[in-house]
Amino acid sequence: MASHTAKQADGGLDGVETRKVTKEEAAFILGQGGKTKAKLCAVSGAQIELSDKGAAGKGSPPGGYVSQLQIRGTPRQRQCARKYIEFVIAQRNGPVKIDDPSVHDDLTILVVPAETVSFITGKGGSFLRLVEDEWSALLFFLSVNPKAPPQHVDPSSTNSLAIFGLERRRRGAQLKVMAAIEMKLPGYFTKNVTTSESAEEGFGTDTVMIKEEEYSYALGRSGSTRKKLARASSCIVEYVGRVAYFCGSKRERTCGREYLRWLLMQRVNEIVRVDHRGRDDVTVIMVPSSCIGFVTGHRGASLRSIEEETSTFCFIEGSADDGEDQKPLLLFGCLEDRRLAETLVWEKISSKFDEVTPDYGGYGLYGSGGKRGRGKGKSKDRDGYNEYGSKGKDGKGKGGNSWSKDGSSKGGGYETSWASQQAEAQEERQVRKEGPSELLNISEDDAAFLMGPGGKVKRKISAVSGAFLDLKPNRLEIVGTDSERSRAKKYINLVMAQRIGPVKLEEPDQHDDLCVVEVPAEAVSFVTGKSGSFLRLVEEEFGTLLFFLDFNKGSKRDQLERLAIFGALRDRRGAELKVMAAIEMKQPGYFTRRDASLPMQDTAEGFATDRMPIGEEDYSYALGKGGATRKKIARASGCVIEYIGRLAYLSGLKKERIRAREYLGWLFRQRVGPVEVDYSSREDVTVLQVPKDCVGFVTGHKGISLRMVEDATGTFCFIEGGRDDPHRDPKPLLIFGPPEARRQAEERLRQRIDQKLVEGWVHEDSGGGGYNNWGGGWDKGSGKGRGRGGGKGKEGKDFASGKDGGSAGGYDDRSGYTSTAAAASGSGGSVIANGGSFPAVAASVPQAAAATAAATAVAGSAVAAAPSLPKGSPSASAVPPPCAALLTAASSA
């Protein structure tokens, strides 16, 4: 007996039906853990509830205690629920029978060979339950008792499998069962199937034949590739034997077939090109070449993970080695899934940039020294350029010895003096400063938030404000000048405001330490980075404070969010350009479309910004691997340089901007030929004359040795006129940068020239002690090589201590030049008068005369190389006394 009520709900007619069922029936409807009831609700769309009503009364069904069954939903949903409940209850007593299947518009009958029934059913009905769960359908055999399936069947007989549910779900379940039958009986369904396309605009089925060698690739591990194609196209995709079935609307089927075709093209490394104009199922992201491996991951694992998380189909369009700086990453799927995938990809790109932190320096303007470089041997340090296992601040690692500016060893690897200076500056900023102070009361929770992980937040506020912060129990001490303390308190309040919600800032124009960048809503997630990683990266790099003002997570895609940047003028501009570059990468042309029409140069003498267009063919060369070339130009010129699209933004004083434009211009010219520079009146250059035979050793293979000197010293160096000019010997090596950086670069390069001249042929990886490919400075304690010229190389001082210790004598501490006196007195030794060490020697002693004189001085062979340097050049110096004495003696002889 059933009662019926109906009421209007949720804009439609929502009714409720109740009926009484026995305790046994209720248990069967409920199922183990409520699974059967949940399945009935999912298939019918109705809400089903069971409640205990106690002992049976008059009119109750036989069976004792009864329960009340309540069905809620639309008439159609309630009708389906009642029918499915009857079928489930009927299975308690034996086979289910359906007299006229045609009256059921929610039913599909699949004819199953009798010999596959047990296989299709699975142990305890496991396979059918699996299909029901996947497709929210109801499956059972007609005229087959599920409790006692037949043991011996006629192979020629068949059984009928009933599949109830919505059309799409029924078709998915039907294809899943067909695939299982085809596995048991190959060819049962596909014997006469060929590639075909349905003409139906609505729901239909297309088929595509898959070759044997393509099947595993198209299927993927545990069917993962097939599933991703199905999710991205919104099409039912099932492989029945070697035939791919695509079921859905015409548009869905077309997308599914295209995705499969592109997938199979990738298997044979065939270049996939997609005309994505006008398509509404794709999002295109231009990924920098340097980030592609990181975005895709090892064997595509990272990209597969994004696909699985977002139900999309993604791949890099074109060839991996076509030389393009940016490659299109295509994301296919529905709009919301593509947006999520796009966010994850940009976070990947952002985290890749996190690993390659740009450093501006040159004149000591930027950089924060080494940070926690861990590991043995080679290790990269984010800010300090501590290559070869060097040890930055708080770092751990094993390498060679690290030498400070005064020559003392710090241990832990080769650390550049430029990075050392930045690290020392960072240390000084954290040392307690003397001056006026004030105390603020602060709670424990606020103190913990202000401290941040490892004290990062406190250090950040201290660095940006210039004040010293000291957290004590329930108190915060701020030490500094009035302006420093005022800034520190302001930044503290802004940071603490983020605990409650969006930060509000009244009258931004009143803050002289603030700039605001308007960020498009769809670029906010990329600019923020995963858990704020990109903003934190920019803060650490430039010593600034960044956060969004009045941020609204529900912003529409065409709205703008305001990003506040606090800090000193130069620091703010560097952070602003970095954020602009990120936005431009996300939305090409957002800034450059407007700025390309503005004047390229600002006439202001003070701090301003110039722009410089970069040709498409020059961009990769100007950027360098991991942005290395851009960074070196920035350090050498002292200018903030950022590439935003194909525009180089140069921010600094007028002389810094001029230098940066000149350096970039020379760089572009180097790509296509030699460069000539009039350096006679320049103050930013040191000229080092390099003997022609030493040029290759000084620059290294593909310029790697010269690049290492540039990285270590913050300079920009190149051979003027090209290294292959046969008419110039020696060749001028131009070193650009601030004075101290040039001095350090010159010293390193002279040592390299001396090594080549002393040893003749030099292997780049000469072992033992000595100067081993710039890897660890002078190796103390291993300079014990012996040479035929006599003499045991002094520990830690010999040029060729690990290879040819005695051939050139020792290293003169007083002058820093190689002495040849010891070698001259040896028997049969090879003497090299190292003219490359004292550039002005040619002004006093003719080169030919020096060579002749030295040749007659000893029984062995002698070679003198005394390259000349024009008078008045920035690096010209007098002949060192030991060398002058030797040459004088040789001339007399």
LUMRONU-381812 format. One record per residue (C-alpha): residue number from 1; x, y, z; residue in three letters. Coordinates in steps of 0.25 Angstrom, whole numbers. Layout:
residues N
NUM,X,Y,Z,ALA
...
This chain:
residues 893
1,0,0,0,MET
2,6,13,-4,ALA
3,2,27,-1,SER
4,5,39,-10,HIS
5,7,54,-7,THR
6,13,65,-16,ALA
7,18,79,-14,LYS
8,25,89,-22,GLN
9,40,90,-19,ALA
10,52,96,-26,ASP
11,44,101,-38,GLY
12,38,87,-41,GLY
13,28,78,-37,LEU
14,35,70,-26,ASP
15,27,58,-20,GLY
16,28,48,-9,VAL
17,23,34,-8,GLU
18,23,24,3,THR
19,21,9,4,ARG
20,23,-2,14,LYS
21,34,-12,12,VAL
22,38,-24,20,THR
23,51,-24,28,LYS
24,57,-34,18,GLU
25,53,-25,6,GLU
26,58,-13,13,ALA
27,72,-20,16,ALA
28,73,-24,1,PHE
29,69,-10,-4,ILE
30,79,-4,6,LEU
31,90,-13,2,GLY
32,104,-15,8,GLN
33,108,-2,14,GLY
34,96,5,7,GLY
35,102,2,-7,LYS
36,90,-3,-13,THR
37,81,9,-9,LYS
38,92,19,-13,ALA
39,92,12,-27,LYS
40,77,13,-28,LEU
41,77,27,-25,CYS
42,88,30,-35,ALA
43,81,23,-46,VAL
44,67,28,-44,SER
45,71,42,-39,GLY
46,61,41,-27,ALA
47,64,41,-12,GLN
48,61,28,-5,ILE
49,60,27,10,GLU
50,57,15,19,LEU
51,52,17,33,SER
52,48,6,43,ASP
53,33,5,47,LYS
54,33,-6,57,GLY
55,23,-18,57,ALA
56,15,-22,45,ALA
57,0,-18,46,GLY
58,-13,-20,38,LYS
59,-10,-19,23,GLY
60,5,-20,25,SER
61,13,-30,16,PRO
62,16,-43,21,PRO
63,30,-44,28,GLY
64,28,-38,42,GLY
65,35,-25,45,TYR
66,33,-14,34,VAL
67,41,-2,29,SER
68,36,10,22,GLN
69,41,13,9,LEU
70,41,28,4,GLN
71,43,32,-10,ILE
72,45,47,-13,ARG
73,46,53,-27,GLY
74,39,57,-40,THR
75,29,47,-45,PRO
76,39,42,-55,ARG
77,49,40,-44,GLN
78,39,33,-35,ARG
79,34,24,-46,GLN
80,48,19,-49,CYS
81,52,17,-35,ALA
82,39,9,-32,ARG
83,43,0,-44,LYS
84,57,-2,-41,TYR
85,53,-5,-26,ILE
86,44,-16,-32,GLU
87,55,-22,-40,PHE
88,65,-22,-29,VAL
89,55,-29,-19,ILE
90,51,-39,-30,ALA
91,66,-44,-31,GLN
92,64,-49,-17,ARG
93,55,-60,-22,ASN
94,61,-63,-35,GLY
95,63,-59,-50,PRO
96,57,-45,-54,VAL
97,47,-45,-65,LYS
98,43,-34,-74,ILE
99,31,-37,-83,ASP
100,32,-25,-92,ASP
101,45,-18,-93,PRO
102,40,-8,-103,SER
103,31,-1,-93,VAL
104,44,3,-85,HIS
105,50,15,-91,ASP
106,62,15,-81,ASP
107,66,0,-85,LEU
108,76,-5,-94,THR
109,77,-21,-96,ILE
110,91,-26,-100,LEU
111,91,-40,-105,VAL
112,103,-48,-98,VAL
113,108,-61,-102,PRO
114,105,-72,-92,ALA
115,119,-76,-90,GLU
116,123,-62,-86,THR
117,112,-60,-76,VAL
118,121,-64,-64,SER
119,132,-56,-69,PHE
120,123,-44,-71,ILE
121,117,-46,-57,THR
122,130,-47,-50,GLY
123,133,-53,-36,LYS
124,121,-50,-28,GLY
125,116,-41,-39,GLY
126,128,-32,-37,SER
127,129,-28,-52,PHE
128,115,-24,-53,LEU
129,116,-16,-40,ARG
130,128,-9,-45,LEU
131,121,-5,-58,VAL
132,109,0,-50,GLU
133,118,9,-41,ASP
134,126,14,-53,GLU
135,113,18,-62,TRP
136,102,20,-51,SER
137,94,9,-58,ALA
138,87,-3,-53,LEU
139,91,-17,-59,LEU
140,85,-31,-58,PHE
141,83,-43,-66,PHE
142,69,-47,-71,LEU
143,65,-61,-68,SER
144,78,-64,-61,VAL
145,78,-66,-46,ASN
146,89,-58,-41,PRO
147,90,-67,-29,LYS
148,92,-79,-37,ALA
149,98,-76,-51,PRO
150,98,-89,-60,PRO
151,110,-97,-60,GLN
152,109,-104,-73,HIS
153,103,-96,-85,VAL
154,101,-98,-100,ASP
155,112,-90,-107,PRO
156,102,-86,-117,SER
157,92,-80,-107,SER
158,91,-66,-103,THR
159,86,-58,-91,ASN
160,80,-44,-90,SER
161,87,-34,-81,LEU
162,78,-22,-77,ALA
163,84,-9,-75,ILE
164,75,2,-69,PHE
165,79,17,-68,GLY
166,80,30,-76,LEU
167,84,28,-91,GLU
168,99,32,-90,ARG
169,101,24,-77,ARG
170,94,12,-83,ARG
171,103,13,-96,ARG
172,116,14,-87,GLY
173,112,2,-79,ALA
174,108,-6,-92,GLN
175,122,-3,-98,LEU
176,129,-7,-86,LYS
177,122,-20,-86,VAL
178,125,-22,-101,MET
179,139,-19,-99,ALA
180,140,-30,-88,ALA
181,132,-40,-98,ILE
182,142,-36,-109,GLU
183,153,-40,-100,MET
184,147,-53,-97,LYS
185,143,-56,-111,LEU
186,151,-48,-121,PRO
187,144,-43,-133,GLY
188,130,-45,-127,TYR
189,126,-31,-129,PHE
190,137,-25,-138,THR
191,138,-36,-149,LYS
192,131,-27,-159,ASN
193,133,-13,-153,VAL
194,141,-2,-161,THR
195,145,12,-159,THR
196,132,20,-160,SER
197,125,33,-156,GLU
198,111,35,-152,SER
199,103,45,-159,ALA
200,95,48,-147,GLU
201,96,62,-141,GLU
202,91,57,-128,GLY
203,96,45,-120,PHE
204,102,35,-129,GLY
205,114,26,-130,THR
206,127,27,-139,ASP
207,137,16,-140,THR
208,152,17,-143,VAL
209,161,5,-146,MET
210,174,4,-138,ILE
211,186,-3,-143,LYS
212,193,-14,-134,GLU
213,205,-6,-132,GLU
214,197,6,-128,GLU
215,188,-1,-118,TYR
216,197,0,-105,SER
217,200,14,-108,TYR
218,186,18,-110,ALA
219,181,11,-98,LEU
220,192,15,-88,GLY
221,195,9,-74,ARG
222,182,4,-68,SER
223,174,11,-79,GLY
224,179,25,-75,SER
225,181,30,-89,THR
226,168,25,-94,ARG
227,161,32,-81,LYS
228,168,45,-83,LYS
229,163,46,-98,LEU
230,149,43,-93,ALA
231,149,53,-82,ARG
232,155,64,-91,ALA
233,145,62,-102,SER
234,133,59,-93,SER
235,131,47,-102,CYS
236,130,32,-98,ILE
237,142,26,-103,VAL
238,144,10,-102,GLU
239,153,1,-109,TYR
240,146,-12,-113,VAL
241,157,-21,-119,GLY
242,164,-12,-128,ARG
243,153,-3,-131,VAL
244,151,11,-124,ALA
245,136,14,-122,TYR
246,133,29,-120,PHE
247,119,32,-115,CYS
248,113,45,-113,GLY
249,109,58,-120,SER
250,115,60,-134,LYS
251,124,71,-128,ARG
252,129,62,-117,GLU
253,131,50,-126,ARG
254,139,59,-136,THR
255,148,64,-124,CYS
256,150,50,-119,GLY
257,155,45,-133,ARG
258,164,57,-135,GLU
259,170,55,-121,TYR
260,173,41,-124,LEU
261,179,44,-138,ARG
262,188,54,-132,TRP
263,192,45,-121,LEU
264,196,34,-131,LEU
265,204,44,-139,MET
266,212,47,-126,GLN
267,216,32,-125,ARG
268,224,32,-138,VAL
269,230,46,-135,ASN
270,221,52,-146,GLU
271,220,67,-144,ILE
272,206,71,-140,VAL
273,201,84,-145,ARG
274,187,89,-141,VAL
275,180,101,-147,ASP
276,174,105,-134,HIS
277,168,118,-139,ARG
278,153,118,-137,GLY
279,153,106,-128,ARG
280,146,107,-115,ASP
281,152,94,-109,ASP
282,166,99,-107,VAL
283,175,108,-99,THR
284,189,112,-104,VAL
285,200,115,-95,ILE
286,214,120,-100,MET
287,224,112,-92,VAL
288,239,117,-92,PRO
289,248,107,-97,SER
290,256,106,-84,SER
291,243,102,-77,CYS
292,238,92,-86,ILE
293,245,80,-80,GLY
294,241,85,-66,PHE
295,226,86,-70,VAL
296,225,73,-77,THR
297,234,65,-67,GLY
298,242,53,-69,HIS
299,236,45,-80,ARG
300,224,54,-79,GLY
301,220,50,-65,ALA
302,217,65,-60,SER
303,208,68,-72,LEU
304,201,54,-70,ARG
305,199,58,-56,SER
306,192,71,-60,ILE
307,184,64,-70,GLU
308,179,54,-60,GLU
309,176,65,-50,GLU
310,168,74,-59,THR
311,162,64,-69,SER
312,169,71,-81,THR
313,178,66,-93,PHE
314,191,74,-94,CYS
315,203,74,-103,PHE
316,214,82,-109,ILE
317,211,86,-123,GLU
318,222,85,-133,GLY
319,236,79,-132,SER
320,245,80,-120,ALA
321,257,84,-127,ASP
322,252,94,-137,ASP
323,260,106,-130,GLY
324,248,114,-126,GLU
325,249,121,-113,ASP
326,235,119,-109,GLN
327,226,107,-112,LYS
328,211,106,-112,PRO
329,205,96,-101,LEU
330,191,92,-106,LEU
331,181,89,-95,LEU
332,168,82,-100,PHE
333,156,81,-91,GLY
334,144,88,-86,CYS
335,146,103,-82,LEU
336,147,101,-67,GLU
337,156,89,-68,ASP
338,165,97,-77,ARG
339,165,108,-68,ARG
340,170,99,-56,LEU
341,180,93,-65,ALA
342,185,106,-70,GLU
343,187,111,-55,THR
344,195,98,-52,LEU
345,204,100,-64,VAL
346,207,115,-61,TRP
347,210,110,-47,GLU
348,220,100,-53,LYS
349,226,111,-61,ILE
350,227,121,-49,SER
351,233,110,-40,SER
352,244,108,-51,LYS
353,247,123,-51,PHE
354,248,122,-36,ASP
355,260,113,-38,GLU
356,267,123,-47,VAL
357,267,135,-39,THR
358,272,147,-47,PRO
359,282,155,-40,ASP
360,285,170,-42,TYR
361,298,175,-37,GLY
362,310,182,-43,GLY
363,310,194,-34,TYR
364,305,187,-22,GLY
365,291,190,-25,LEU
366,284,177,-24,TYR
367,287,163,-19,GLY
368,286,156,-6,SER
369,297,146,-6,GLY
370,297,131,-5,GLY
371,286,124,2,LYS
372,286,109,6,ARG
373,293,102,-5,GLY
374,294,88,-1,ARG
375,300,76,-6,GLY
376,314,71,-11,LYS
377,321,75,-23,GLY
378,314,84,-33,LYS
379,302,91,-27,SER
380,295,104,-31,LYS
381,292,115,-22,ASP
382,280,124,-24,ARG
383,286,137,-22,ASP
384,301,136,-20,GLY
385,306,129,-32,TYR
386,313,119,-23,ASN
387,316,109,-34,GLU
388,324,96,-32,TYR
389,318,92,-18,GLY
390,321,106,-12,SER
391,316,110,1,LYS
392,308,122,2,GLY
393,301,127,15,LYS
394,297,116,24,ASP
395,301,107,12,GLY
396,306,93,13,LYS
397,315,86,2,GLY
398,328,81,-2,LYS
399,337,86,-13,GLY
400,350,93,-14,GLY
401,354,105,-5,ASN
402,347,118,-5,SER
403,355,131,-5,TRP
404,351,144,0,SER
405,356,158,-6,LYS
406,368,158,3,ASP
407,372,144,-1,GLY
408,368,136,11,SER
409,361,123,10,SER
410,347,121,15,LYS
411,345,107,11,GLY
412,333,100,4,GLY
413,336,103,-11,GLY
414,339,114,-20,TYR
415,331,126,-16,GLU
416,332,139,-25,THR
417,336,152,-19,SER
418,324,159,-24,TRP
419,315,148,-18,ALA
420,323,149,-5,SER
421,321,164,-4,GLN
422,306,162,-6,GLN
423,306,152,5,ALA
424,314,161,14,GLU
425,304,172,12,ALA
426,292,163,15,GLN
427,300,159,28,GLU
428,302,174,32,GLU
429,287,177,30,ARG
430,283,166,40,GLN
431,293,171,50,VAL
432,287,179,62,ARG
433,289,194,59,LYS
434,290,205,69,GLU
435,281,216,69,GLY
436,267,221,74,PRO
437,258,210,77,SER
438,243,208,81,GLU
439,235,196,87,LEU
440,222,191,83,LEU
441,213,181,90,ASN
442,210,169,82,ILE
443,202,156,85,SER
444,208,142,83,GLU
445,200,139,71,ASP
446,204,152,65,ASP
447,218,150,68,ALA
448,218,136,62,ALA
449,212,142,49,PHE
450,222,153,49,LEU
451,233,144,50,MET
452,229,135,39,GLY
453,236,121,35,PRO
454,250,122,40,GLY
455,249,137,42,GLY
456,247,140,28,LYS
457,235,151,30,VAL
458,243,158,40,LYS
459,256,159,32,ARG
460,248,163,20,LYS
461,241,175,27,ILE
462,255,179,33,SER
463,262,178,19,ALA
464,251,187,13,VAL
465,249,197,24,SER
466,264,198,28,GLY
467,261,196,42,ALA
468,265,185,52,PHE
469,254,177,58,LEU
470,256,169,71,ASP
471,244,160,76,LEU
472,244,159,91,LYS
473,233,152,99,PRO
474,220,160,96,ASN
475,229,172,91,ARG
476,235,176,78,LEU
477,247,186,78,GLU
478,249,194,66,ILE
479,263,201,64,VAL
480,266,211,54,GLY
481,264,225,49,THR
482,251,232,50,ASP
483,248,229,35,SER
484,252,214,36,GLU
485,244,212,49,ARG
486,232,218,42,SER
487,233,210,30,ARG
488,235,197,39,ALA
489,222,200,47,LYS
490,215,202,34,LYS
491,220,189,28,TYR
492,217,182,40,ILE
493,202,187,40,ASN
494,201,183,26,LEU
495,206,169,28,VAL
496,197,167,40,MET
497,185,171,32,ALA
498,187,160,23,GLN
499,183,150,34,ARG
500,169,156,35,ILE
501,166,158,20,GLY
502,169,166,8,PRO
503,178,178,11,VAL
504,172,192,9,LYS
505,181,204,7,LEU
506,176,218,8,GLU
507,181,228,-1,GLU
508,192,221,-8,PRO
509,197,234,-14,ASP
510,202,238,0,GLN
511,212,227,1,HIS
512,226,231,-6,ASP
513,231,216,-5,ASP
514,219,210,-12,LEU
515,216,207,-27,CYS
516,203,199,-31,VAL
517,203,190,-43,VAL
518,189,186,-49,GLU
519,188,171,-51,VAL
520,178,165,-60,PRO
521,169,155,-52,ALA
522,173,143,-61,GLU
523,188,146,-58,ALA
524,186,147,-43,VAL
525,189,132,-41,SER
526,201,132,-49,PHE
527,207,145,-43,VAL
528,204,140,-29,THR
529,210,126,-32,GLY
530,207,113,-24,LYS
531,205,117,-9,SER
532,210,131,-13,GLY
533,223,126,-18,SER
534,225,136,-29,PHE
535,222,148,-20,LEU
536,232,143,-10,ARG
537,242,141,-20,LEU
538,241,155,-25,VAL
539,241,160,-11,GLU
540,254,153,-8,GLU
541,261,156,-21,GLU
542,258,171,-20,PHE
543,257,174,-5,GLY
544,242,178,-6,THR
545,229,175,0,LEU
546,217,171,-9,LEU
547,203,168,-7,PHE
548,189,170,-14,PHE
549,180,181,-9,LEU
550,165,178,-7,ASP
551,167,165,-15,PHE
552,154,158,-19,ASN
553,155,143,-22,LYS
554,142,144,-30,GLY
555,147,154,-40,SER
556,143,153,-54,LYS
557,153,151,-65,ARG
558,152,165,-70,ASP
559,154,171,-56,GLN
560,168,177,-51,LEU
561,174,174,-38,GLU
562,184,184,-31,ARG
563,197,179,-27,LEU
564,205,188,-17,ALA
565,220,188,-17,ILE
566,227,195,-5,PHE
567,242,198,-5,GLY
568,253,207,-10,ALA
569,251,213,-23,LEU
570,261,204,-31,ARG
571,256,192,-23,ASP
572,242,195,-26,ARG
573,244,197,-41,ARG
574,252,184,-42,GLY
575,240,176,-35,ALA
576,230,184,-44,GLU
577,237,180,-57,LEU
578,238,165,-52,LYS
579,223,165,-50,VAL
580,220,172,-63,MET
581,229,161,-70,ALA
582,220,150,-64,ALA
583,207,157,-68,ILE
584,213,159,-82,GLU
585,216,144,-83,MET
586,202,141,-78,LYS
587,195,151,-88,GLN
588,205,154,-99,PRO
589,204,169,-103,GLY
590,198,174,-90,TYR
591,209,184,-88,PHE
592,217,184,-100,THR
593,206,187,-110,ARG
594,204,201,-103,ARG
595,219,203,-99,ASP
596,224,200,-113,ALA
597,218,213,-118,SER
598,225,221,-107,LEU
599,238,228,-108,PRO
600,249,218,-106,MET
601,258,227,-98,GLN
602,256,236,-87,ASP
603,264,249,-86,THR
604,264,250,-71,ALA
605,278,250,-64,GLU
606,272,243,-52,GLY
607,265,230,-50,PHE
608,256,226,-62,ALA
609,253,215,-72,THR
610,257,214,-86,ASP
611,252,203,-95,ARG
612,259,195,-107,MET
613,253,186,-117,PRO
614,259,172,-118,ILE
615,258,165,-132,GLY
616,251,151,-132,GLU
617,265,146,-137,GLU
618,272,153,-125,ASP
619,263,149,-114,TYR
620,269,136,-110,SER
621,283,141,-111,TYR
622,280,153,-103,ALA
623,273,145,-92,LEU
624,283,133,-91,GLY
625,282,120,-84,LYS
626,273,123,-71,GLY
627,274,138,-74,GLY
628,289,138,-72,ALA
629,292,148,-83,THR
630,282,158,-78,ARG
631,287,157,-64,LYS
632,302,159,-68,LYS
633,298,172,-76,ILE
634,290,176,-64,ALA
635,301,174,-54,ARG
636,312,180,-63,ALA
637,304,193,-67,SER
638,298,195,-53,GLY
639,284,196,-59,CYS
640,271,188,-56,VAL
641,268,180,-69,ILE
642,256,172,-71,GLU
643,251,166,-84,TYR
644,236,168,-85,ILE
645,231,161,-98,GLY
646,241,166,-109,ARG
647,244,180,-102,LEU
648,256,181,-93,ALA
649,253,191,-81,TYR
650,265,198,-76,LEU
651,263,205,-63,SER
652,274,213,-56,GLY
653,282,226,-57,LEU
654,284,232,-70,LYS
655,298,227,-71,LYS
656,294,213,-67,GLU
657,283,213,-77,ARG
658,293,217,-88,ILE
659,303,207,-84,ARG
660,292,196,-84,ALA
661,287,200,-98,ARG
662,302,200,-103,GLU
663,305,186,-97,TYR
664,292,180,-103,LEU
665,295,186,-117,GLY
666,309,180,-117,TRP
667,303,167,-112,LEU
668,294,167,-124,PHE
669,305,170,-134,ARG
670,313,159,-128,GLN
671,303,149,-132,ARG
672,305,152,-147,VAL
673,320,157,-147,GLY
674,332,164,-141,PRO
675,330,177,-132,VAL
676,339,189,-132,GLU
677,338,198,-120,VAL
678,345,212,-119,ASP
679,349,211,-104,TYR
680,360,222,-104,SER
681,351,231,-95,SER
682,342,221,-88,ARG
683,343,220,-73,GLU
684,336,206,-72,ASP
685,345,197,-79,VAL
686,359,190,-77,THR
687,366,185,-89,VAL
688,374,173,-88,LEU
689,384,169,-99,GLN
690,383,154,-101,VAL
691,393,147,-110,PRO
692,387,140,-122,LYS
693,391,126,-117,ASP
694,384,128,-104,CYS
695,371,133,-109,VAL
696,364,120,-110,GLY
697,369,116,-96,PHE
698,364,129,-90,VAL
699,350,128,-96,THR
700,349,113,-95,GLY
701,340,104,-103,HIS
702,329,112,-108,LYS
703,333,123,-99,GLY
704,330,116,-86,ILE
705,343,120,-79,SER
706,340,135,-82,LEU
707,325,133,-78,ARG
708,330,127,-64,MET
709,339,140,-62,VAL
710,327,149,-65,GLU
711,318,141,-56,ASP
712,328,141,-45,ALA
713,332,156,-46,THR
714,319,163,-51,GLY
715,325,168,-64,THR
716,323,167,-79,PHE
717,335,163,-87,CYS
718,338,160,-102,PHE
719,349,160,-112,ILE
720,349,172,-120,GLU
721,349,170,-135,GLY
722,346,155,-134,GLY
723,356,144,-130,ARG
724,359,139,-144,ASP
725,365,153,-149,ASP
726,379,148,-155,PRO
727,384,162,-155,HIS
728,383,165,-140,ARG
729,393,159,-130,ASP
730,391,161,-119,PRO
731,376,163,-119,LYS
732,369,173,-109,PRO
733,360,166,-99,LEU
734,350,177,-94,LEU
735,345,176,-80,ILE
736,333,185,-77,PHE
737,327,187,-63,GLY
738,330,195,-50,PRO
739,345,197,-46,PRO
740,346,186,-35,GLU
741,339,176,-44,ALA
742,348,179,-56,ARG
743,360,178,-47,ARG
744,356,164,-42,GLN
745,353,159,-56,ALA
746,366,165,-62,GLU
747,373,157,-51,GLU
748,366,144,-54,ARG
749,369,146,-69,LEU
750,383,149,-67,ARG
751,385,137,-59,GLN
752,379,129,-70,ARG
753,388,135,-80,ILE
754,400,132,-71,ASP
755,396,118,-70,GLN
756,395,116,-85,LYS
757,408,123,-87,LEU
758,416,115,-76,VAL
759,411,101,-79,GLU
760,409,102,-94,GLY
761,398,92,-97,TRP
762,388,92,-85,VAL
763,377,82,-83,HIS
764,365,89,-78,GLU
765,363,79,-67,ASP
766,378,78,-62,SER
767,378,70,-49,GLY
768,385,71,-36,GLY
769,387,84,-31,GLY
770,388,97,-38,GLY
771,376,105,-45,TYR
772,366,95,-49,ASN
773,357,101,-59,ASN
774,353,112,-49,TRP
775,347,101,-41,GLY
776,353,103,-27,GLY
777,363,115,-27,GLY
778,377,111,-23,TRP
779,378,98,-17,ASP
780,385,99,-4,LYS
781,393,86,0,GLY
782,394,79,-14,SER
783,404,88,-22,GLY
784,415,78,-22,LYS
785,418,75,-37,GLY
786,432,74,-42,ARG
787,437,78,-55,GLY
788,450,76,-63,ARG
789,454,91,-61,GLY
790,456,87,-47,GLY
791,450,92,-33,GLY
792,439,87,-25,LYS
793,426,95,-27,GLY
794,423,103,-14,LYS
795,410,98,-7,GLU
796,398,105,-12,GLY
797,406,115,-20,LYS
798,411,108,-33,ASP
799,404,111,-46,PHE
800,405,97,-50,ALA
801,406,90,-37,SER
802,398,77,-41,GLY
803,405,76,-55,LYS
804,418,83,-57,ASP
805,422,89,-44,GLY
806,436,92,-47,GLY
807,436,96,-61,SER
808,433,111,-58,ALA
809,439,112,-45,GLY
810,430,119,-35,GLY
811,420,130,-33,TYR
812,425,143,-29,ASP
813,417,148,-17,ASP
814,423,162,-18,ARG
815,419,166,-32,SER
816,409,155,-36,GLY
817,416,151,-48,TYR
818,423,138,-52,THR
819,438,138,-50,SER
820,446,131,-61,THR
821,459,132,-53,ALA
822,459,118,-47,ALA
823,455,112,-60,ALA
824,467,120,-67,ALA
825,477,113,-58,SER
826,472,99,-60,GLY
827,478,90,-70,SER
828,470,87,-82,GLY
829,458,93,-76,GLY
830,448,101,-85,SER
831,448,116,-82,VAL
832,436,125,-85,ILE
833,438,140,-83,ALA
834,423,142,-80,ASN
835,421,155,-87,GLY
836,406,153,-85,GLY
837,408,156,-70,SER
838,413,170,-72,PHE
839,406,177,-84,PRO
840,415,189,-85,ALA
841,428,181,-87,VAL
842,428,184,-102,ALA
843,430,199,-99,ALA
844,444,196,-92,SER
845,449,184,-99,VAL
846,447,180,-114,PRO
847,440,167,-115,GLN
848,450,161,-125,ALA
849,462,166,-117,ALA
850,456,160,-104,ALA
851,454,146,-111,ALA
852,468,146,-117,THR
853,474,150,-103,ALA
854,466,140,-96,ALA
855,470,129,-106,ALA
856,485,131,-103,THR
857,484,132,-88,ALA
858,482,117,-86,VAL
859,486,104,-93,ALA
860,472,99,-94,GLY
861,461,106,-103,SER
862,455,119,-100,ALA
863,442,126,-104,VAL
864,439,140,-101,ALA
865,425,146,-103,ALA
866,423,160,-100,ALA
867,410,165,-106,PRO
868,409,180,-108,SER
869,398,189,-102,LEU
870,395,203,-108,PRO
871,400,215,-99,LYS
872,390,221,-90,GLY
873,381,208,-90,SER
874,373,207,-77,PRO
875,381,194,-73,SER
876,395,199,-77,ALA
877,405,196,-66,SER
878,420,197,-63,ALA
879,429,185,-65,VAL
880,430,177,-52,PRO
881,445,178,-46,PRO
882,448,163,-47,PRO
883,444,163,-62,CYS
884,451,175,-65,ALA
885,464,170,-58,ALA
886,463,157,-66,LEU
887,461,164,-79,LEU
888,473,173,-77,THR
889,482,162,-73,ALA
890,477,154,-86,ALA
891,480,167,-94,SER
892,494,168,-89,SER
893,497,154,-92,ALA
